[in-house]
Every structure is written in structure tokens, then in C-alpha cells.
């Protein structure tokens, strides 16, 4: 990652630290890349409390309180699951901001209804919830990178 003053983590980190906005994350398809990008910013420890990598459905249920019924009815890659992930996250971490992400990074696992590159994110900011759907092209790493960049850009836009 680029650690210059204009990098996404620097722009976001400054906003979060300056405004004392605590933040936590819950990730599936990004596997910790989102948290890792956030912590590239020196001083982020003042506001970043924790990150969960909840790759399995069991982890989503156990750590974030995602309902089994939701996973059975809509699947792990769904707006409903992204929303339950982010709500469960902030309920457990007591942060003002939460970010969740669930998707299909590939190269396998896609279907006609849910192709590789389909990602849902949830952002929670002081009670406001935003669920966003993305469809990315590229290989597994490109999907993961594009997911992180897009979600962090969305969060910056929401905080401005």
C-alpha cells in the first residue's frame, strides 16, 4: 500500500482520528485486507478497535449474530447478511462506525445468480446503515483490492 499523504488510508485515517470516530470491521471475502489497509495509517490505533474475519457461516453467526434463517434464505453473499453483519459488529464492538463485507472473490464459487465478483458491503455510521452492491471484474486479488478501495471511498464520501 502507498503510505503517502493522499493514500486512501491516510485520507480516511485523518478524518477518523481528527473526529474521534471509532471504527471496527467484519470481513468475509476480503479476509482481513480491509483491516490491514486501515491500520496502514499511523495513529489509527486511537480509533480502530478490532476486525473480525468471519469467513464461514458459523463465524458470522457466532461472532456477529447473523441469523441462521438469513443465511439459509438469502445466503452468505446477500444484502441481508451484510446488514446483519454490520449491525452485529457495532453491537459487539460499540464503535460509532462499522464496515462489513461479504462476497465471492473467485475464481470459483460463482453462480448465474451470484457471479464471481459480486460483493455486498454494509456501513454503519452512528445509527445510519448503508448497504451497497458491487460487481467487480478481475482475478481474486483484484476483486479483494477493488472491494476495499470502493468501501473505503464510500466511507470517506459519507463522512465528508
C-alpha positions in Angstrom: 0.0 0.0 0.0 1.0 3.5 -0.7 1.7 5.4 2.6 1.7 8.8 1.1 -0.5 11.6 2.4 -3.0 11.1 -0.4 -3.5 7.4 0.0 -7.0 6.2 0.8 -5.9 5.1 4.3 -4.3 8.4 5.0 -7.3 10.4 3.9 -9.7 8.2 5.9 -7.4 7.9 8.9 -7.1 11.6 9.3 -10.9 12.0 9.2 -11.4 9.2 11.8 -8.7 10.3 14.2 -9.5 14.0 14.0 -13.2 13.4 14.7 -12.5 10.6 17.2 -14.7 8.2 15.2 -14.2 4.7 16.5 -14.4 2.0 13.8 -14.4 -1.8 13.5 -14.7 -4.2 10.6 -16.2 -7.6 9.8 -14.9 -9.2 6.7 -15.5 -12.3 4.7 -14.2 -12.3 1.1 -11.5 -9.7 1.8 -10.0 -11.9 4.5 -8.5 -9.1 6.6 -7.4 -6.9 3.8 -9.8 -4.1 4.8 -8.5 -4.1 8.4 -4.9 -4.3 7.1 -5.5 -1.3 4.9 -7.0 0.8 7.7 -4.0 0.0 10.0 -1.5 1.2 7.4 -2.3 4.7 8.8 0.0 5.6 11.7 -2.2 6.6 14.7 -5.2 4.6 13.7 -5.0 2.7 17.0 -6.7 5.7 18.6 -9.9 4.8 16.8 -9.7 1.3 15.2 -10.8 -1.2 17.9 -10.9 -4.5 16.1 -11.6 -6.5 13.0 -13.3 -9.8 12.6 -12.6 -12.2 9.7 -15.8 -14.2 9.5 -15.2 -16.4 6.5 -17.5 -19.2 7.5 -21.2 -19.0 8.1 -20.6 -20.4 11.6 -18.3 -17.5 12.3 -20.8 -15.0 11.0 -23.4 -16.5 13.3 -21.2 -17.0 16.4 -19.2 -13.7 16.3 -21.6 -11.3 14.7 -25.0 -12.7 15.4 -26.1 -13.3 11.8 -29.2 -15.4 11.9 -29.2 -18.9 10.5 -32.5 -18.2 8.9 -31.0 -15.3 7.0 -28.1 -17.4 5.7 -30.4 -20.2 4.7 -32.9 -18.0 3.0 -30.6 -15.4 1.3 -27.1 -16.9 1.5 -23.9 -15.5 2.9 -23.5 -13.2 -0.1 -26.6 -11.0 0.2 -27.6 -7.5 1.3 -29.4 -9.1 4.3 -26.3 -10.8 5.5 -24.1 -7.7 5.0 -26.7 -5.7 7.1 -26.8 -8.3 9.9 -23.0 -8.5 9.9 -22.6 -4.7 10.4 -25.3 -4.4 13.0 -23.9 -7.4 14.9 -20.4 -5.8 14.6 -21.3 -2.5 16.1 -23.4 -4.1 18.8 -20.4 -6.1 19.9 -17.7 -3.5 19.5 -19.6 -0.4 20.5 -17.9 1.6 17.7 -19.5 4.6 16.0 -18.6 3.2 12.6 -18.8 -0.4 11.4 -17.9 -1.9 8.0 -19.0 -5.3 6.8 -18.1 -7.1 3.6 -19.3 -10.4 2.1 -18.8 -11.6 -1.5 -17.4 -14.0 -4.0 -13.8 -13.3 -4.8 -13.3 -16.3 -7.1 -12.0 -17.9 -9.1 -14.7 -20.4 -8.2 -17.9 -20.3 -6.2 -19.9 -18.1 -8.5 -23.4 -18.9 -10.0 -25.6 -17.3 -12.6 -27.5 -15.5 -9.7 -24.3 -14.7 -7.8 -21.3 -14.4 -10.1 -17.7 -14.2 -9.1 -17.0 -10.5 -8.2 -20.4 -10.0 -6.5 -19.8 -8.2 -3.2 -22.1 -6.6 -0.6 -20.9 -4.1 1.9 -22.5 -2.6 4.9 -21.5 0.7 6.5 -22.9 1.8 9.9 -22.3 5.4 10.9 -23.9 6.5 14.2 -27.1 4.5 13.5 -27.3 5.1 9.7 -26.9 1.9 7.7 -25.8 1.9 4.0 -25.8 -1.4 2.1 -24.0 -1.3 -1.3 -23.8 -3.9 -4.0 -20.7 -4.2 -6.2 -19.9 -6.3 -9.3 -16.2 -6.4 -9.9 -14.2 -8.0 -12.7 -10.7 -9.5 -12.4 -8.9 -12.2 -10.5 -9.3 -13.0 -6.8 -6.8 -10.4 -5.7 -8.3 -7.7 -7.9 -11.8 -8.3 -6.5 -10.4 -8.1 -3.0 -8.5 -4.9 -3.7 -11.3 -3.2 -5.6 -13.7 -4.1 -2.7 -11.5 -2.5 -0.1 -10.9 0.6 -2.2 -14.6 1.0 -3.1 -15.8 0.6 0.5 -13.2 3.0 2.0 -14.0 5.6 -0.7 -17.7 5.2 0.1 -17.0 5.7 3.8 -14.9 8.8 3.0 -17.8 10.3 0.9 -20.3 9.6 3.7 -18.0 11.2 6.4 -17.4 14.4 4.4 
